[in-house]
């Protein structure tokens, strides 16, 4: 994200909140993807506007009182706890940057309160359940007219690999090896398709035979033989070249609606339901976004008993993140998974029963 640079003030403390935001974003753009920078920008723009409304013209006037007032303002707007945390985290990072360039006192970052959330506040239970995924995939695999269509092909990839939306967008035709059954995810920021974790996110992921069959059919029947603006051949290509994340998101919203294979659980008639239209599909209560499919996929991977470390490498996620955000197993199932030799006879009354009393 590029902004027209302005002449910096002689004293860094005289930077306006807007100038501070722009300098921060410029610096972070050297390390983060465009998507991450856009996220920072969205979170910080509200803070800049709030500062302007409060008459804060220079960062040297920032204070713990103002940070507390801004947090109270966010809560008063009925933002979700996770939203408040995200916005305050962004402000905290800007203030830390300002401290490093000596625009504010070095102890000012400590005065930005970033709220801590409970696990229920941090995570969402919205996901594509395993049973729903199974029925959807069986429907697509057994319907010749829908087999290999874009919604089917991307659903197979998302579910089987547990990958992120950006990873699917960035796949090239050459990243798909049907003979050996794998997808090769690559970090290519110079041509517009970075991975979230940069080079560390590069990996080769084996895919199952049904996924290969779906992709082969998609390529033969549905894929447009187009190159993108960088001359690359996208795996998922439309008439304009590489499809966007918005297009793939719409495919998943339309392609995960349960009324495809069963009676609508919300009492609607599919023929007259506007949620079946591309522009309204995201509003269907039962449709699922790519992230919801990833959440369900990672849970399914965990349920199949794969070691967390193996899942971590396959889906490019930190093991602790998988445990905290994606393993949605209930407490009773988790208890049953614990090794019985350690816990079955764990009782304080048994302590010392076998000790020698002599």
C-alpha positions in Angstrom: 0.0 0.0 0.0 1.7 3.2 -1.2 1.0 6.7 0.1 2.4 9.9 -1.1 5.2 10.8 1.2 5.2 14.1 3.0 8.0 16.2 4.4 8.7 15.1 8.0 8.7 17.7 10.7 11.9 18.8 12.3 10.9 17.3 15.6 9.5 13.7 15.4 7.2 14.5 18.3 5.4 16.8 15.9 4.3 14.0 13.7 0.5 13.9 13.3 -1.2 10.6 14.1 -1.9 10.2 10.4 1.8 10.7 9.6 2.7 8.2 12.3 0.4 5.7 10.8 1.8 6.1 7.3 5.4 5.8 8.4 4.6 2.7 10.4 2.8 1.1 7.5 5.7 2.0 5.2 8.1 0.3 7.5 6.0 -2.8 8.0 5.4 -3.1 4.2 9.0 -4.3 4.0 8.2 -7.3 6.2 4.5 -8.1 5.7 2.2 -9.0 2.8 -0.2 -6.5 1.2 -3.1 -8.2 2.9 -1.5 -7.7 6.4 -0.7 -4.1 5.6 -4.4 -3.6 4.6 -5.4 -5.1 7.9 -3.2 -2.7 9.9 -4.5 0.2 7.8 -8.1 -0.6 8.5 -7.5 -0.9 12.3 -5.4 2.3 12.5 -7.5 4.5 10.3 -10.3 4.5 13.0 -7.7 5.5 15.6 -6.4 8.4 13.4 -9.9 9.7 12.9 -10.6 9.5 16.6 -7.4 11.5 17.3 -8.5 14.1 14.8 -11.9 14.3 16.4 -10.3 14.8 19.8 -8.0 17.5 18.5 -4.8 15.4 18.9 -2.5 17.0 16.3 0.9 15.6 17.3 2.0 12.3 18.7 3.9 14.1 21.5 0.5 14.8 23.0 -0.4 11.1 23.3 -0.9 9.8 26.8 -2.1 6.9 28.9 -5.4 8.8 29.4 -6.0 9.1 25.7 -5.3 5.4 25.1 -7.8 4.5 27.9 -10.3 6.9 26.4 -9.9 5.3 23.0 -10.4 1.8 24.4 -13.5 2.9 26.2 -14.7 4.4 23.0 -14.3 1.1 21.1 -16.2 -0.8 23.8 -19.0 1.8 23.7 -19.4 1.1 20.0 -20.3 -2.5 20.9 -17.2 -3.9 19.1 -16.6 -7.6 19.8 -13.9 -8.2 22.4 -11.6 -9.7 19.7 -12.1 -6.5 17.6 -11.2 -4.3 20.5 -8.0 -6.3 21.1 -7.0 -6.2 17.5 -7.4 -2.4 17.3 -5.6 -1.8 20.5 -2.8 -4.2 19.5 -2.3 -2.1 16.3 -2.1 1.1 18.3 0.4 -0.5 20.7 2.6 -1.4 17.8 2.5 2.1 16.4 3.4 3.6 19.7 6.3 1.1 20.1 7.5 2.2 16.7 7.2 5.9 17.8 9.3 5.1 20.9 12.1 3.6 18.8 12.3 6.8 16.7 12.2 8.9 19.8 9.0 10.6 18.9 7.4 9.7 22.3 8.8 8.8 25.7 10.3 5.4 25.9 7.8 4.3 28.6 4.7 5.4 26.7 4.1 2.0 25.0 3.6 0.5 28.5 0.6 2.7 28.9 -1.3 1.2 25.9 -3.6 -1.5 27.4 -4.2 -4.5 25.2 -7.0 -6.5 26.7 -6.6 -10.2 27.3 -9.4 -12.4 26.2 -10.8 -15.7 27.4 -10.5 -18.6 25.0 -14.2 -18.4 24.1 -13.8 -14.7 23.2 -10.7 -15.4 21.0 -12.1 -18.3 19.1 -15.2 -18.9 16.9 -17.0 -22.2 16.8 -18.2 -21.5 13.2 -16.7 -24.2 10.9 -17.7 -26.7 8.3 -18.5 -29.8 10.4 -17.0 -33.1 9.3 -20.4 -34.7 8.7 -21.5 -31.7 6.6 -18.2 -31.9 4.6 -18.7 -35.6 4.1 -22.2 -35.1 2.7 -21.2 -32.2 0.5 -18.2 -34.1 -1.0 -20.3 -37.2 -1.6 -22.9 -35.1 -3.3 -20.3 -33.5 -5.7 -18.5 -36.8 -6.3 -21.8 -38.6 -7.3 -23.3 -35.8 -9.4 -21.7 -35.8 -12.9 -23.0 -32.3 -13.7 -21.4 -30.8 -10.6 -18.2 -32.9 -10.4 -15.1 -30.8 -11.1 -16.9 -27.5 -11.0 -15.1 -24.6 -9.3 -17.0 -24.9 -6.0 -16.3 -28.7 -5.9 -12.6 -28.4 -6.9 -11.8 -25.7 -4.3 -13.8 -27.5 -1.6 -11.7 -30.7 -2.2 -8.5 -28.7 -1.9 -9.5 -26.7 1.1 -10.8 -29.8 3.0 -8.0 -32.2 2.1 -5.1 -29.8 2.7 -6.4 -27.5 5.3 -4.7 -24.6 3.5 -5.5 -20.9 3.7 -7.4 -18.9 1.0 -4.2 -17.0 -0.1 -2.4 -20.3 -0.7 -5.1 -21.5 -3.1 -5.2 -18.2 -5.0 -1.4 -18.5 -5.5 -1.3 -22.0 -6.9 0.0 -22.3 -10.4 -0.8 -25.1 -12.9 2.7 -26.4 -12.5 2.3 -26.6 -8.7 -0.1 -29.4 -9.2 1.3 -32.9 -9.9 -1.5 -35.3 -10.7 0.8 -38.3 -11.2 2.4 -38.2 -7.8 -0.7 -36.6 -6.1 0.5 -33.4 -4.5 0.2 -29.6 -4.4 3.3 -27.5 -4.1 2.6 -24.2 -2.2 5.2 -21.5 -2.9 5.8 -18.0 -1.6 5.9 -15.6 -4.6 5.5 -12.0 -3.3 7.2 -10.5 -6.3 4.3 -11.6 -8.5 1.5 -11.0 -6.1 0.9 -14.3 -4.4 2.7 -14.4 -1.0 2.1 -17.0 1.7 1.2 -15.9 5.2 4.4 -17.2 6.7 6.6 -16.3 3.8 9.3 -18.9 2.8 8.6 -20.8 6.0 5.1 -21.5 4.7 6.4 -23.3 1.5 5.5 -26.9 1.5 4.6 -29.9 -0.6 1.3 -31.5 0.4 0.1 -34.9 -0.7 -3.6 -35.0 -1.8 -5.9 -38.0 -2.1 -7.1 -39.6 -5.3 -10.6 -38.1 -5.2 -9.0 -34.6 -5.0 -6.8 -35.4 -8.0 -9.9 -36.6 -10.0 -11.8 -33.4 -9.1 -8.8 -31.2 -10.2 -8.2 -33.1 -13.4 -11.9 -32.7 -14.3 -11.8 -29.0 -13.4 -8.7 -28.4 -15.5 -10.1 -30.3 -18.5 -13.7 -28.9 -18.4 -13.8 -25.6 -16.4 -10.4 -23.9 -16.2 -9.8 -21.0 -18.6 -6.4 -21.3 -20.4 -5.3 -17.8 -19.3 -2.1 -16.3 -17.8 -2.1 -13.7 -15.1 -0.5 -10.3 -15.4 2.9 -11.7 -14.5 2.8 -14.3 -17.2 2.1 -17.2 -14.8 -0.4 -19.9 -15.4 -2.8 -20.1 -12.4 -4.3 -23.4 -11.4 -7.6 -21.6 -10.7 -8.1 -19.3 -13.7 -11.0 -17.4 -15.1 -11.5 -15.3 -18.2 -9.4 -12.5 -16.8 -6.5 -14.7 -15.5 -5.9 -15.6 -11.9 -9.1 -15.6 -9.9 -9.2 -13.3 -6.9 -9.8 -14.3 -3.3 -13.3 -12.7 -3.6 -14.1 -15.2 -6.4 -12.9 -18.2 -4.5 -14.7 -17.0 -1.4 -18.0 -16.8 -3.4 -17.4 -20.3 -4.7 -17.2 -21.7 -1.1 -20.2 -19.7 0.1 -22.3 -21.1 -2.8 -20.7 -24.5 -2.7 -21.3 -25.3 0.9 -25.0 -24.6 1.2 -26.8 -27.7 2.6 -29.8 -27.2 0.3 -27.6 -28.6 -2.5 -28.1 -32.1 -1.1 -30.9 -31.9 1.4 -34.0 -29.9 2.4 -33.1 -26.4 3.6 -32.6 -26.4 7.4 -33.9 -22.8 7.5 -37.3 -23.5 5.9 -36.6 -21.8 2.6 -37.2 -23.0 -1.0 -34.0 -23.2 -3.0 -35.7 -22.0 -6.3 -36.8 -18.7 -4.7 -34.1 -18.2 -2.1 -31.9 -15.2 -2.9 -29.1 -16.8 -0.8 -28.4 -19.1 -3.7 -27.3 -16.1 -5.8 -23.6 -15.3 -5.8 -24.1 -11.8 -4.4 -26.1 -13.0 -1.4 -24.6 -16.5 -0.8 -22.5 -15.2 2.2 -25.7 -14.4 4.0 -26.9 -18.0 4.1 -26.7 -19.0 7.8 -25.3 -22.4 6.7 -22.8 -21.4 4.0 -19.1 -21.4 5.0 -16.2 -19.2 4.1 -12.7 -20.6 3.3 -11.5 -20.0 6.9 -14.5 -22.0 8.2 -13.6 -24.9 5.9 -9.9 -24.7 7.2 -11.1 -24.8 10.8 -13.2 -27.9 10.1 -10.5 -29.5 8.1 -7.9 -29.0 10.9 -10.4 -30.4 13.4 -10.9 -33.4 11.1 -7.1 -33.9 10.9 -6.9 -33.9 14.7 -9.9 -36.3 15.0 -8.1 -38.8 12.7 -5.3 -39.0 15.3 -2.6 -37.4 13.3 0.2 -36.0 15.5 -0.1 -32.2 15.9 3.4 -31.8 14.5 2.5 -33.6 11.3 -0.7 -31.5 11.0 1.4 -28.3 11.7 3.7 -29.0 8.7 0.9 -30.0 6.4 -1.3 -26.9 7.0 1.4 -24.3 7.9 0.2 -23.5 11.4 2.0 -23.4 14.8 1.2 -26.5 16.9 0.0 -24.3 19.8 -2.2 -22.4 17.4 -3.8 -25.7 16.2 -4.4 -26.8 19.8 -5.9 -23.5 20.8 -7.9 -22.4 17.8 -8.6 -25.4 15.6 -8.9 -28.5 17.7 -12.6 -28.1 18.6 -12.8 -31.5 20.4 -15.1 -31.4 23.4 -13.8 -31.9 26.9 -15.1 -35.5 27.2 -13.4 -36.6 24.1 -10.1 -35.0 25.1 -10.3 -36.8 28.4 -10.8 -40.1 26.7 -7.7 -39.4 24.6 -5.4 -39.1 27.5 -3.2 -42.1 28.2 -4.9 -44.3 30.7 -1.7 -45.7 32.2 -1.1 -42.2 33.6 -4.6 -41.2 34.6 -6.9 -44.2 35.1 -5.7 -44.9 38.7 -4.7 -41.4 39.6 -6.0 -41.0 43.1 -4.6 -39.4 46.2 -5.7 -42.4 48.3 -3.3 -44.6 46.5 -0.2 -42.7 47.5 2.1 -44.7 49.6 0.2 -48.0 49.3 3.2 -49.9 48.1 5.8 -48.2 50.3 7.9 -50.3 52.7 6.8 -49.5 56.3 9.8 -51.3 57.9 
